[in-house]
Amino acid sequence: MMMGSKGTFSAGDMAKQGLRQGPRRPTAQTKGAATSLGYTTIEGLLETEDFSRLHDGYEAIRKQAEEIMNSPTQSARQKKRARASLEAFDRGLDLLKELLEIKSQMMKG
């Protein structure tokens, strides 16, 4: 880790040297293309509305978390983390549903 000029750490010390900061300017390739907010995976899910991979992954995560929560050998901390991960995943799915509703409303005009 690098230190600032006075031997103290600052957030700027974490930036890689030589990388330009700030937004990129559009190039000839991207000027006509649809803009992305940087969330290409979520944008792709919303565009295609194919959630099969997400559903399969969710089922595997839910099964594993339920095994942890029902296991007598797992600590209370591990059970709490498994429950929290399921809640986070559920909130993510709720967000995707809300985004799909917004997309539907926008398409209607």
C-alpha positions as CSV (number, residue, x, y, z in Angstrom):
1,M,0.0,0.0,0.0
2,M,1.4,3.4,-0.8
3,M,1.4,6.3,1.6
4,G,0.8,10.0,0.9
5,S,3.7,12.4,0.8
6,K,3.6,13.0,4.6
7,G,3.6,9.3,5.5
8,T,-0.2,9.1,6.0
9,F,-2.8,7.2,4.1
10,S,-5.4,8.9,2.0
11,A,-8.1,7.5,-0.3
12,G,-6.3,8.7,-3.4
13,D,-3.4,6.3,-2.6
14,M,-5.7,3.4,-3.6
15,A,-6.2,4.7,-7.1
16,K,-4.0,3.0,-9.7
17,Q,-1.5,5.3,-11.2
18,G,-2.0,6.2,-14.9
19,L,-5.8,5.5,-15.0
20,R,-7.9,8.4,-16.1
21,Q,-10.6,9.3,-13.6
22,G,-14.1,10.5,-14.5
23,P,-16.7,9.4,-17.1
24,R,-15.6,8.2,-20.5
25,R,-16.4,10.2,-23.6
26,P,-18.6,8.4,-26.1
27,T,-16.7,6.9,-29.1
28,A,-17.8,6.4,-32.6
29,Q,-18.7,2.8,-31.7
30,T,-20.9,3.7,-28.7
31,K,-22.6,6.9,-29.9
32,G,-25.3,5.0,-31.8
33,A,-25.5,2.1,-29.3
34,A,-27.9,2.0,-26.3
35,T,-26.4,3.4,-23.2
36,S,-25.6,1.2,-20.3
37,L,-25.5,2.2,-16.6
38,G,-22.9,-0.4,-15.9
39,Y,-25.2,-3.1,-14.7
40,T,-25.0,-5.3,-17.9
41,T,-26.2,-8.5,-16.2
42,I,-29.3,-6.9,-14.7
43,E,-30.0,-4.9,-17.9
44,G,-29.7,-8.2,-19.9
45,L,-32.2,-9.9,-17.6
46,L,-34.7,-7.1,-17.9
47,E,-34.3,-6.9,-21.7
48,T,-34.8,-10.6,-22.3
49,E,-37.0,-11.4,-19.3
50,D,-35.3,-14.8,-19.1
51,F,-34.9,-15.5,-15.4
52,S,-34.3,-19.3,-15.7
53,R,-30.6,-19.1,-14.7
54,L,-31.4,-16.7,-11.8
55,H,-34.2,-19.0,-10.7
56,D,-32.0,-22.1,-10.8
57,G,-29.3,-20.3,-8.8
58,Y,-31.8,-19.1,-6.3
59,E,-33.2,-22.6,-5.6
60,A,-29.7,-23.9,-5.0
61,I,-28.9,-21.0,-2.6
62,R,-32.2,-21.5,-0.8
63,K,-31.6,-25.2,-0.4
64,Q,-28.1,-24.7,1.0
65,A,-29.3,-21.9,3.4
66,E,-32.1,-24.0,4.7
67,E,-29.7,-26.9,5.3
68,I,-27.5,-24.5,7.3
69,M,-30.5,-23.1,9.3
70,N,-31.9,-26.6,10.1
71,S,-28.5,-28.1,11.0
72,P,-27.9,-28.8,14.7
73,T,-24.1,-28.5,14.1
74,Q,-24.1,-25.0,12.7
75,S,-23.6,-22.1,15.0
76,A,-26.2,-19.4,15.6
77,R,-24.0,-16.9,13.7
78,Q,-23.9,-19.1,10.6
79,K,-27.6,-19.6,10.8
80,K,-28.1,-15.9,11.1
81,R,-25.9,-15.3,8.1
82,A,-27.8,-17.8,6.0
83,R,-31.1,-16.2,6.9
84,A,-29.7,-12.7,6.1
85,S,-28.4,-14.0,2.7
86,L,-31.9,-15.3,1.8
87,E,-33.5,-12.0,2.8
88,A,-31.0,-10.1,0.7
89,F,-31.7,-12.4,-2.3
90,D,-35.4,-11.9,-1.8
91,R,-35.0,-8.1,-1.8
92,G,-33.0,-8.4,-5.0
93,L,-35.8,-10.4,-6.6
94,D,-38.4,-7.9,-5.4
95,L,-36.3,-5.1,-7.1
96,L,-36.2,-7.0,-10.4
97,K,-40.0,-7.4,-10.2
98,E,-40.4,-3.7,-9.6
99,L,-38.1,-2.9,-12.5
100,L,-40.1,-5.2,-14.8
101,E,-43.3,-3.4,-13.8
102,I,-41.7,0.0,-14.5
103,K,-40.4,-1.4,-17.9
104,S,-44.0,-2.5,-18.7
105,Q,-45.4,0.9,-17.8
106,M,-42.8,2.6,-20.0
107,M,-43.6,0.3,-22.9
108,K,-47.3,1.1,-22.7
109,G,-46.4,4.8,-23.1
